[in-house]
Each structure stands twice: as structure tokens, then as C-alpha cells.
Amino acid sequence: MHISFLLHHAYGIGETVRATFSLADALAAQHDVEIVSVLRHRDAPGLDLDPRVALRHLVDLREHAPAGDRMDPAHARPAKVFPAAEPCFGQYSELTDRRIAAHLRRTEADVVIGTRPGLTVHIARQTRRGPLRVGQEPHCLAAHGRELRLALRGAYPRLDALVTATEADARAHLRRLRLPGVRVAAVPRAVPAPRLAPADGTGRWVVAAGRLTRAKRYDVLVRAFAAVVAERPDWRLRIYGGGPEKPALRALIDELDLYNHVFLMGPAGPLESEWAKGAVAVDPADREPAGTDLAEALRCGLPAVATDSPYGPGELVEDGVTGRLVPAGHPAALAAALLELIGDTAGRTRMGAAALAASARFDPAAVAGRHAALFGELLDRRRGSGLRGSLHRVRGTLIGGAYATKDAARAAVRGVRTV
């Protein structure tokens, strides 16, 4: 198969970039894979990419770029296809609309994959006849505002498949969007095995990572850590990532006199060396959609304390086995869980080992295999390979990894949603 990812920009180190690169690398072992970056800001990607994966861009915004895209008048005019309610709307323009449309009209790929909602809208509306049109949801539906959900409801029925990171989010898309004939599959994000030894749990560091946004609720974590420091002043917290909430978090850290215990480390990548220095990972988000950062921590052998929000951590962290789940938005509950793990070295070590073992499900080869099986079944169905062959390949590609009955599988082959 020729598989083409459409990515916002391939030159950063965020969760979506890391997950896309890992999946593309794994798929390239057996397929022809490319990443098409809509925007290019830097000369080279911030992450390593398998040389078998082709990387190209559509709009060059580097200051020294010869094409002059930055000065093109069309880039000063707002986008009309990319949804205005999408958080990245301000970076899109009439020029990006034009370049994306031209790419999708002439692509020779068998499968085109949008890696954020706005790009999936482009794929749904503008891809030529022939390729599978696939959306890959980096967030959860609940994180989108009403206007964006309406835009997705208008475009997503044109897709062949939508891939979410969790079963809960897949069910939410099926329940809240009208998606007749669209295959909705839950497949975890691809996270490679660390290139260094797992954490040994001896470092007195709690580690968190992710964009500094309101939804991540690092304010709750900082307040919780004030209670941790009151009992265990020998422990410290590192938060990796950048974002709009940094000034407010810095002010809160100063207000609570935690400047010697809580450190805003800024963006960093890859993070495996930072996870390995820690003893406990923590994710306080209200809505954690993909949990790539959390999965990376588990792959490094860290037990995790996470909020039991509806769309993610409960499928990544098994309470009492690989970490602890606490109610969202409750600093006292978060502090209690952290203190429990901090005070129980043996339990922390046991949970870390269990987290490492359970994290094998994020292995890129396994995740790539599930994507390839999904794409292969859909392409076979389109080519009219027949019900028997499709039934053989369809198992394991829908929510939860399997269909409950043969009737459910037959219904899925006909395009009927079965959950």
C-alpha cells in the first residue's frame, strides 16, 4: 500500500508529530509511506525519521525559503476550507487551502490520513476518487467546541474510516456524529520502546509532560504538589512542555512558594531520558485524548497517577496495578495518590514493572499491523473481494479489537456500525 499522512507540520516535537513519525516508521517496513507536512518552519525535523519514509511540505515559511510563500498575498487571506473553529485556524490561509487541495487531487496514495480535525476535513472534501479517506483523531471529541463538532459532522460522513486513540472516544464519535458507513476504530498511539534502561524508581522526581493548556490542568497538579511537599519536601516535580498557561503556572508556583520544588522545564524531545530519571509519572488532565506522553512514561517503566477522565487514562492505567486513577480536578485526591506511591517503594517498583509489561500494546509494529489490517480490509471491500474474505480480515479492526458475533462482522462489512 501507498500510505500518505497529512500533518500540520513535521518540524516540531509535539505528541501528534511523535506518534505520526513512530507509526510511519513502522508502516514503512512493509509499505510505501510518505508524510506531507502542510507547513515548514525549520530546515530539518526535530525528530528522527526512518529514511524509507518520504517527507515533503506544501507551504514553506522559512525566512530564507526561495519560494516566497511567506510573502504570497494568498497567505494573508483566511482559509475557507480549514474550519474556523479549529485551534490552528490562524496558521492556515487561502494559500494552504489551495496547496492542500492540489495535493489531494493528484495524490497517488491508496490511503490518505488526516492527523488533526481540520486536515481531515480537507481529506473528506477534496481527495480525488480512489484513495481511502481516513481521519486520525489526536484529541477527543469532547475537547472540541460546538462549532468545530458541527463542522466535523458535515464533513466526516465522507470518510471511509476514523481512528481514535481510545474506545471511549470511538463510542463518543459514533454517538454524537452521524457517520453512516464510516468505520470507526480504536487503535492506541504508536510509542517505540525506549533506547535506554527503564526507570529504576530511585530518583525522587515526579514527572509530567504535555502542552501547558487549561485542559491539562497543571494548576491542579501544582496545588496538589504543595500538599506533597508539606509531607515530603525531599521530592520534586518537573513539568515538560510549552504553551499559553506557562505565565499563570509560574505565578501559581511563586504564590505557593514552590519555586524550589516545581520546575517548568519547557519543551523537550525525545523525553525518554527524562522519564527514566523519574519515579512517578503524573497526568492531571480533565480530558486526556491520546495519552502519548502517558504511554511514553509507561514504556519507560514508570507507574502513573492520572485522573480518571472519560476519554483516556482509564484505558491506559490500570488502577492499583500500573498506577492510580483519581477524580479529575481534585488536588487533594491527586496529592494522596502521589504520596501513596512516594511512600511505598516496593509498591512503586511493582507497579513500574507492571506498567512496562503492559505498555507492549503501544509497540509501533503492533499498532502499524492494526492500521494495515484496517486499511487492507477496507481496500479489499472496495475492490469487491467478497464477503468471505472480508469477514476473515475484518476481525480485530473495530472497537475493542474484535466483533462479538459473526452477524456483527457481516454488518460491519456492509458498513453498519456495531459497538
N, C-alpha and C positions, 0 to 999 in steps of 0.2 A: 504493500500500500504506500501511496504518497500522502503523507500527513503534514498539514500546514497549520501552525499555530499563529494566530494574530494577537500580538502582545502590545500593550500600551507603550512600554519602552524596555528594551532588553539591557539597559546600561546601568540599572540600579541593583539593589541587593534586597529588595523587599520580599515578602512571603510569596507573592504570585510569581515573581521572577525566579526565585529559588525553586519553587515547585514545578514551574514550567520547564526550566532547564533540566531538572532531575528526570522528569517524565520524558522529555525529548531525548536525552542521552540514552535512556533505557530502550525506548522505542527504536532508536537508530541501530540497535544491534540486529534488527530483522526487517526494518522498513526504511523507506526514503523519507527523511524528516527535514522540515525547514521551520525556522522561526522568522516571522515577518514582524519587525518592530515598527510600529506606526511612527514613533518619534525617535530621533537620535540626538542626544545631548553631548555625548562623550566619544572619544576616539575608539575606546575599547570597552567591552563589557566589564563589569565589576566582579563577575563570577566566571569560573572556568566552564567551557562548553566543549563537549565532545566534537572533535574536528569533522566527524561524519555528519553533524547537524549543520545545515546551511543557515547562515544568518544574514539577513539584509534588512534594509529600512525603507520607509516610504517618504518621510519628511526629515530633512537634515537641518537641525537647529544649532549646529556647532558654529561658533563665531567665525571660524576660518573656512567653513564649508564653501566649496566653489559654486554650488548650485544657486545660492542666494535665496533659499526657502524662507529664511528669517525676514527678508525684505519683500517677499511676494505680497502684493496687496490682498490677495485672497486669504492669506494667513491672518489678516487683521479683521476679517469679517467672520461672524459667528457661524458655527456649524449648524446645519439644518437636519442632518440625519442622526448624528450622535445626540442622544437625549439630553435636553437641557437640565433635567433633574439629576443627571449622573454627576458624582462629585468631581470628576476630572473634566467636566464640560469646558471650563475656562482654557484648557490646553488644546482644545480641538477647534477647528475652523472650517471655512469653506474649502481651504486647501486640503486638509486632511480628509474631508468628505470626498473630494474629487479623487485623491490618490488611493484611498481605500476602495472606492467603487471601481476604479480602473483595475486594481489588483484582483478583486473578486470576479470581475468579468472575464479576465484572461487566465486565471489560475488553472493549472493542470492537475491540481491535487485531487485525490479521491475523497479526502476528508479535510474540511476546514473547521478550525476550532477557535471560538472567541474566548478570551481569558478574562473578560470583565463584561458586565452587562451592556455597556454602550457599544462595545465591539461586537458582541453577539447580536445586537440589533442590526448592525451593518451586515453581518453574515446572513441573518434571516431575510433581509430585504434585498440584498444586492448580489448574492452569489449566483453565478450562472447555473443553468440546469446541469445536473450531473453529480457534483460532489455532495457528500453528506454534509449537512449543516448542523454543527454541534456547538452548544454553549457549555462553558465550564464556569460554574458559579464560584468565585473566590470569596464571596461573603455569604450571608444567609438572607433569605427573603425578608425576614423581619427587620433587617438592618436598613432596608430601602424605604424611602418615604413614599407617600401615596402617589405622587405624580410619577415617580420612576416605576412603581408597580403597574400603573396604568399603561405606561409606555411599553413595558415588557409584555403585558397582556395582549397588546396589539401586535407585537412582533413575534413573540416566542412560538405561537402555533405553527409558524412556517418552518420551524426547526425539525430535524429528524431525531435529535437526541439532546437531552440536557443532563449534564453530570454535576452532581452536588457532592460535597465532602462528607456529609452525614445523612443517615437515614431520616432523621427528624426533619432536616431541611428538604429532602426529597418529598416527604409527605406534605410539607407546607406548600411546596410549589404545586403539587397535584391538587391540593385542597383549595388554594386561593387563586391560581391562574387557570384559565381554560386552555388545556393542552391536548386536544383530541389528536390521537395518532402520534404524539411525541413520546419517545422512550425516555423515561426519567430514571436515571441510575445513580446510586450512591456508591462512590469509589473514593477511598481516602487519598489524601495528597501523597505524592512520592517524596520520600525522605531517605537519602542514602545513608548507609552505615558510616559512623564516624571513622576518620582516619587515624585516630589516636585511642588510647586506652579509655575505658569508661571511667566515670567519676568514682572515686573511692569513698566519698562521703565524709572525708576528714576536714575539708575546708569549711569554715564557719561562715559560709555565704549562702544567702537566698538569692536566686537569680530569676529575673523576669525579662521578657523581650517582646517587642511589638511596637507599632505606631503609637505615639503619645496622643491619643484621641479620647474624647469623653466616653465613648463606648467601651474602651479598655478598662476604665475605672481604676486607674492608678492612684487616684485620690483616696479611694477606699483602701488600697494596699498601703499607702503611706501612713494613713491613720491607724491601720492595723499594726503596722510595724512599730509605731510608737509604743503600743502595749507590749510587743515582743521585747523591745529594748528595755522597758521597765523591769522585766524579769531576767532577760539575758542580754546584758549590754555588750557581751563579747561577740555577738552575731551582727552581721551587716547585710545590707540589701543593695544589689546592683540592678538597675533597670536600663536595658539597652534599647535604643530606638530614638527617632526624632519625630517631631510633629507639633501641632498647634498648641497642645496643652503643656508644653515644657515650661513657659513662664509661670503658669498657675501652680504647677507642681513644685517648681523651685521655691516659690513663695510659701507654699504649704510646708515644705521641708524646713525652711527657715523659721516659720511660725512655731513649729513643733520642736525646734532645737534638735533636729535630726541630721544636721549637716555633716556630722562625723559618722553617721550610720547608714544614711541612704544616699546613693550616688547615681546621678543621671549620666550614663556613660556615652550617650549619643549612639548613632547608627554604627553597626559593626557587622562584618561578614567575612568569612563564614563564622558562625557562632559556636561551633562545636568545642573549640578550645575554651571558650568562656563558660559553657555549660559544664564542661569537665572539671572546672575549678570549684563548682558549687556543690552543695549538699542537698538542696531542696529547690525545685522549680516552682514557680507560682504564676497563676493566671487569674486575675480578678475580674475578667471581662463580664459584662452583662449579657452580651451576645457574642459568643466565640464561634465563628462560622467554620473555618477550615482547620484552625489549630495547628498550622505548620510549625510555629515556634514551639508549641507544647509537644508536638510529635518529635521534634528535634531533641528536646530535653529528655524525653523518654528513651530515645535511641542512644543517648549518652549515659543512660543508667541512673537518671535522677528520678526519685519519687516526686510526684507533683501534688500541689494543693491548688485546686481550681474551683471556681464557682459552678454550681450545678445549673447552669443556664440551659435553656430549652434546646439549643441547636448545636451542641458540640461536645463539651468536655465529658459529659456522661457517657459518650461513646468512645472517648479516648482514655479516660482514667476510671479504673475500677475501684470504687471506694473501699478502703481498708486493705486493698491488695497491691495496687500500684501507686496509691496516693490517697488523698482525702478530697471529698467533694463537700462544699459548704454552700449555704444560701447566697445568692447574689446580693451585693450591696450591703453586707453586714460586716463591718470592721471587726466586731468582737468575735464573731464566728471564724473569720479568717485568721485572726490572731491566735485563737485557741487551737486551730488545726496546725498552724505553723509551730506553736510552742510544743504541741504533742510530738511532732516529728523531731524537732530540735532536741527535746529531752529524752528521746528513745533511740539511741544509736543503733541498737540491734534491729529494732523495727524499721528504722530508716534504711539500713543496709538490706534488709529482707525485701522491702518494697522497691528499692532501687534495682535489685536483681530481677524481680518480677516485671518491673517496667521495661527493662532491657529485653527480656524474653518476649514480652507481649508486643514490643514495637516492631517485630519482624514483619507485621502486616503492612508496614509502611515501605517495605523494601521496593525500590523502583522497578525491579524486574517483575515482581508480583503485581504491582499497580499497572505497569505497562501491559502485562498479559491480560488483565481485566479490560483495559481500554481496547486492546487489539481484538479481543473476543467480541466486545460490543460492536465495534466498527465492522468486523468481518461478518457478523450475523446480519447487520442492517444492510450491508452491501449485497450479501447473498440473497436476502429477501427482495431487495430491489431488482436484482437480476433474475428473479423468478426461479430460484433454485429448488423450490418445492417445500411443502410443509414438513416432510420428514427430516430433511437435512437441517432446516431452520430450527426445528424442535431440538435436534441434537446439540446445536450450538448455542441456543438461547439460554440454556440453564446457567445460572450464576451471573447473569448480567443485569438483573433488575435489583430493586431494593432488597437488601439483606443477603444478596448473593445467590438466591435460588428461588424458584417458583414452588409454591406449596403443592400444586397438583398438575397433572398433565393438561387438564382443562385450562388452568391458569396460563400455562405456557402457550397453548394454542391461541388463547385470547390475546396474549402479548404479541404473537406473530401476526395476528390480524390488526395489531395497533391498538388494542383495548387496554386501558390502564388496569393493572391488578396490583393491589397493595396488601 
